[in-house]
Amino acid sequence: MVTASARNRVPAPALFVVGGISMYVGAALAVGLYDWLSPSAVAMLRLLGAAVVLIMWRRPGRDAWRGRRLGRATAFGFATASMNLAFYEAIARLPLGTAVAVEFCGPVAVAAVVSRRPRDVGVVALVASGVLLIADVRWPGSPTGVLWALAAAAMWAAYIVLGSRVASGGNGLDDMAVGFAVAAVALSPLLLLGGSATLDALADPVVLLLALGVGVLSSVVPYALDQLVLRRVAPARFAVLLALLPATATMVGLITLAQVPRPLEAVGIAAVIAAVALRSRDGEVPAVVSRT
C-alpha cells in the first residue's frame, strides 16, 4: 500500500505527465468515436462513463449529497462537463495541438491573476510564449473551432478554481464523483440531439465499451491525479504545471500518429518545460486553496 508520504514525494510534474498521457490516449479514442457519434454525444458518454466508475469506486456517503458540499461538487461537475463538451467540439474542427494551445488561455489567465511574486509573472510569460509557439491557430479556416476552444479555455479556468475548492475540502474524489453524476444526469438530454443515429450507435456494445474507456482514460485517471496535486499546491502553480500538457500531447502525437513537431513547436515545448522547472518547489503553502 502506498502511504501519503510516499505519494507526496512524487514530483507534481511526473503526476501531470502520467495524467496527460492518459488524457490524450483517451482523446484518440474519442476521435475514433466521431464515426458514430457527434462530439457533444462523445463528451456526454465520457462524462457518464467517468461518473459510473467514480460512483462505484468511491460510493460517496450521505453528507456528499447535501448542503455546501453538494453545491460545490455540482458547480465543479458542470464546469468540467462544459469544458469537455467545448473541447470535443473544438477538436472536431481544429487539429488537436491547436485546440490544446488555444485552451491554455484559461490556465495561463488563472496563473497571471493569482500570482503574487515577480518570478511567477516571468514564469507565466514564459509559458505564454511557449504556448504561442506551439499553437498554429487557423482562424480563417475554422473560426467556430477557435471559438469553441476559447470557450473550453474559460471553462478550464473555472475547473481550476472550483477544483481547488473541492480538493481542499478533504473529500475531493467523493465530491468529484457526486459532481460528475449530477452533471451527467442533468445534461443527458444532449445524447438525444443526434436523433435515431445516436440511439442506434448507443445500442452497439463496442461503442459503449469505447466510451467507457474514454471516460476512464480522459476523466477518472487525470482528474483523480489533479485532486492529489490540488491538495498540495496553489491554483497558480497548478495552472503552470498544466502547461506540461501541450508537450505531453505532442509526444503522444509523435508516438501514436507520427506527428513530428516543427522547429518552432520544439522551442515552445522547451519553453514550457523551462517554466515548470523555474516554478517554486513542491510543498509550498497553498494559500489560495485553503480559502474555502
Secondary structure, DSSP 4 states (H G I P E B T S, - for coil): ---HHHHHHS-HHHHHHHHHHHHHHHHHHHHHHTTTS-HHHHHHHHHHHHHHHHHHHH---GGGGSHHHHHHHHHHHHHHHHHHHHHHHHHTTS-HHHHHHHHTHHHHHHHHHH--SHHHHHHHHHHHHHHHHH----TTT-HHHHHHHHHHHHHHHHHHHHHHHHHHTT-HHHHHHHHHHHHHHHHGGGGGGGHHHHHHHHT-HHHHHHHHHHHIIIIIHHHHHHHHHHTTS-HHHHHHHTTHHHHHHHHHHHHHH--PPPHHHHHHHHHHHHHHHHSPPTT---HHHH--
